[in-house]
Amino acid sequence: MDLLVIGGTGFLSSAVVAAACEAGHHVTIVTRGRASRPVPAGVEALTANRSDRDALGAALGGRSWDVVIDTVLYRPEDAESAIHLFRGRAGRYVFISTDFVYGGEPRRFPLDEDAPRHALGAYGRDKAACEDRFFAAWGEARFPAVVLRPPHILGAGGLLGTGSLEGRDPWLLWRLRRAQPLVLLDGGALLIQPVHRDDIASACLAVAASEKTPGRAYNIAGPDAVTTRAYYESAAAAAGAPPPEVLALPSSAYVAAFPDRAPFAQNRAYSLRRLADDTGFAPQVRLEAALSEVVAALDACPAPDGPEPEPHTPLRDLLRRHAAEAVAALAE
Ligand SMILES: NC(=O)c1ccc[n+]([C@@H]2O[C@H](COP(=O)([O-])OP(=O)(O)OC[C@H]3O[C@@H](n4cnc5c(N)ncnc54)[C@H](OP(=O)(O)O)[C@@H]3O)[C@@H](O)[C@H]2O)c1
C-alpha cells in the first residue's frame, strides 16, 4: 500500500514509519525537515508545514494514498485543511488524538469510547474539536477518518514519569537510584495504562486494514492498567533501584494549584474491547518491558545537562508532617 505519515521523524511517528516499512508498505512522510532523527532508507520525504494549507497542498501534489496517518494534528483548522486536501485522495485517514479528550466526571472502568468528552484542558478540547471535524466529515461525505486515543506513551527516547510533579522528569532515573522520596497524587492511587509506541504503530495499521473503523474512535492503551504507584515501583525495579518512598499529595490540591494539569489527576484506565472487536488487534508490549526499554535508552545517554532541580523539599516536609498529624488526630 501507499502510506503517508504526517510527521515521521519524531518519537511516535518514527515508530509508525518503522512499522509501516516493516509491513512492506511504500512510505512517504511530510515534515518541516527540522527533526534530528534520520529518514529511513526507502522512505520518501516531503517538506511542508502541515499548518500551511497551500504549502502542504503543493508538497502533496495531485497524489493519492491508500492510508494517511496524521501524527501531528492539534488544531481544528488543520483538521479542516486535512479534510479539504485529502477528500477523495485517502483510502483511510488515521488521526492520533489523545485520552485527554475525556472529561473529569465520575468515570466507569475501564472507560470506553462512548464516555463524555468534556476535556479538562485546552489540548484535549482542541483534539476533541479535531475529532468532531472528522466525525462530521464521515457523516456528511464519508471522509474515511479513524480516531485513535492513546494515553501516556512509552518507548526508547522518552522520559520516565507520568502525571503529577514527577511526570516526564529527566532526573527521575537518578532520583530513584538515590532512593529519594516521590510526591505522588493521592499516594499513587490513580490508575494509568501506558502504551508502547510500537503498539500504537501496529494499531494504526490495524485500523487502516479494517472495514469497520471509518467514522469511529478507538482507545489504544497498553495491556497493563496499574496504579501510578505500581508504575513508579516498576520504573524503580527497571532502574535497579529500591521501591520508592511515596508521599501523598491530594489531587484536589494539585488541581487547585495547576488547573491546566487536571487531566493528569484522573484515573486513566481504558477499554480496548472496541479495538479488538473491530480489528482483532490487542496491544502486546507489557509495562515492565516498556519501562526497561526507556531505562536502557536513558542509561545509554549522558545525565541531563545543568544542576538537578530542587526536588520539592519543603513540600515533602509538609506532607510528612501532615501525615504524622493525621495519624495523631485519628488516634485521639
Ligand atoms: N507523548 C504522549 O504521551 C502522548 C499521549 C497521547 C497522545 N499523544 C499524541 O501523539 C502524537 C505524537 O506526538 P510526538 O510528540 O511523539 O510527536 P511525533 O509524532 O513524533 O511528531 C513529531 C514529527 O512531526 C513533525 N512535525 C511537527 N510539526 C510539524 C508541522 N507543523 N508540519 C509538519 N511536520 C511537523 C516533526 O518533524 P519536523 O519538526 O521536522 O517538522 C516530527 O517528524 C501527537 O499527536 C500527540 O498529541 C502523545
The ligand as an SDF file (V2000), in Angstrom:
LIG
                    3D

 48 52  0  0  0  0  0  0  0  0999 V2000
    3.5180   11.7320   24.2100 N   0  0  0  0  0  0  0  0  0  0  0  0
    2.4150   11.2440   24.7710 C   0  0  0  0  0  0  0  0  0  0  0  0
    2.4430   10.6570   25.8660 O   0  0  0  0  0  0  0  0  0  0  0  0
    1.1070   11.3790   24.0220 C   0  0  0  0  0  0  0  0  0  0  0  0
   -0.0490   10.9260   24.6210 C   0  0  0  0  0  0  0  0  0  0  0  0
   -1.2370   10.9640   23.8960 C   0  0  0  0  0  0  0  0  0  0  0  0
   -1.2620   11.4360   22.5960 C   0  0  0  0  0  0  0  0  0  0  0  0
   -0.1090   11.9120   22.0350 N   0  0  0  0  0  0  0  0  0  0  0  0
   -0.1560   12.3760   20.6420 C   0  0  0  0  0  0  0  0  0  0  0  0
    0.8220   11.6490   19.9280 O   0  0  0  0  0  0  0  0  0  0  0  0
    1.2230   12.3780   18.7870 C   0  0  0  0  0  0  0  0  0  0  0  0
    2.6920   12.2400   18.6100 C   0  0  0  0  0  0  0  0  0  0  0  0
    3.4340   13.0140   19.4820 O   0  0  0  0  0  0  0  0  0  0  0  0
    5.0410   13.0120   19.4400 P   0  0  0  0  0  0  0  0  0  0  0  0
    5.4230   14.0620   20.4010 O   0  0  0  0  0  0  0  0  0  0  0  0
    5.5880   11.6470   19.5830 O   0  0  0  0  0  0  0  0  0  0  0  0
    5.4210   13.5690   18.0300 O   0  0  0  0  0  0  0  0  0  0  0  0
    5.7160   12.8440   16.6500 P   0  0  0  0  0  0  0  0  0  0  0  0
    4.5610   12.0720   16.2220 O   0  0  0  0  0  0  0  0  0  0  0  0
    6.8900   12.0790   16.5860 O   0  0  0  0  0  0  0  0  0  0  0  0
    5.7700   14.1750   15.7620 O   0  0  0  0  0  0  0  0  0  0  0  0
    6.8670   14.9370   15.5010 C   0  0  0  0  0  0  0  0  0  0  0  0
    7.0470   14.8050   13.9980 C   0  0  0  0  0  0  0  0  0  0  0  0
    6.1630   15.6710   13.3160 O   0  0  0  0  0  0  0  0  0  0  0  0
    6.8920   16.6080   12.5350 C   0  0  0  0  0  0  0  0  0  0  0  0
    6.1900   17.8870   12.6530 N   0  0  0  0  0  0  0  0  0  0  0  0
    5.9810   18.6080   13.7820 C   0  0  0  0  0  0  0  0  0  0  0  0
    5.2840   19.7290   13.4990 N   0  0  0  0  0  0  0  0  0  0  0  0
    5.0400   19.7070   12.1550 C   0  0  0  0  0  0  0  0  0  0  0  0
    4.3750   20.5850   11.2670 C   0  0  0  0  0  0  0  0  0  0  0  0
    3.8030   21.7320   11.6950 N   0  0  0  0  0  0  0  0  0  0  0  0
    4.3000   20.2450    9.9620 N   0  0  0  0  0  0  0  0  0  0  0  0
    4.8720   19.1040    9.5110 C   0  0  0  0  0  0  0  0  0  0  0  0
    5.5270   18.2350   10.3120 N   0  0  0  0  0  0  0  0  0  0  0  0
    5.6070   18.5300   11.6280 C   0  0  0  0  0  0  0  0  0  0  0  0
    8.2900   16.6040   13.1370 C   0  0  0  0  0  0  0  0  0  0  0  0
    9.2770   16.9220   12.1820 O   0  0  0  0  0  0  0  0  0  0  0  0
    9.7420   18.4470   11.9530 P   0  0  0  0  0  0  0  0  0  0  0  0
    9.9820   19.0350   13.3110 O   0  0  0  0  0  0  0  0  0  0  0  0
   10.9760   18.2880   11.1260 O   0  0  0  0  0  0  0  0  0  0  0  0
    8.6250   19.1170   11.2410 O   0  0  0  0  0  0  0  0  0  0  0  0
    8.4250   15.1330   13.5210 C   0  0  0  0  0  0  0  0  0  0  0  0
    8.6790   14.3500   12.3860 O   0  0  0  0  0  0  0  0  0  0  0  0
    0.6650   13.7900   18.9590 C   0  0  0  0  0  0  0  0  0  0  0  0
   -0.4430   13.9370   18.0940 O   0  0  0  0  0  0  0  0  0  0  0  0
    0.1990   13.8280   20.4230 C   0  0  0  0  0  0  0  0  0  0  0  0
   -0.9080   14.6570   20.6130 O   0  0  0  0  0  0  0  0  0  0  0  0
    1.0710   11.8890   22.7150 C   0  0  0  0  0  0  0  0  0  0  0  0
  1  2  1  0
  2  3  2  0
  2  4  1  0
  4  5  1  0
  4 48  2  0
  5  6  2  0
  6  7  1  0
  7  8  2  0
  8  9  1  0
  8 48  1  0
  9 10  1  0
  9 46  1  0
 10 11  1  0
 11 12  1  0
 11 44  1  0
 12 13  1  0
 13 14  1  0
 14 15  2  0
 14 16  1  0
 14 17  1  0
 17 18  1  0
 18 19  2  0
 18 20  1  0
 18 21  1  0
 21 22  1  0
 22 23  1  0
 23 24  1  0
 23 42  1  0
 24 25  1  0
 25 26  1  0
 25 36  1  0
 26 27  1  0
 26 35  1  0
 27 28  2  0
 28 29  1  0
 29 30  1  0
 29 35  2  0
 30 31  1  0
 30 32  2  0
 32 33  1  0
 33 34  2  0
 34 35  1  0
 36 37  1  0
 36 42  1  0
 37 38  1  0
 38 39  2  0
 38 40  1  0
 38 41  1  0
 42 43  1  0
 44 45  1  0
 44 46  1  0
 46 47  1  0
M  CHG  2   8   1  16  -1
M  END
$$$$
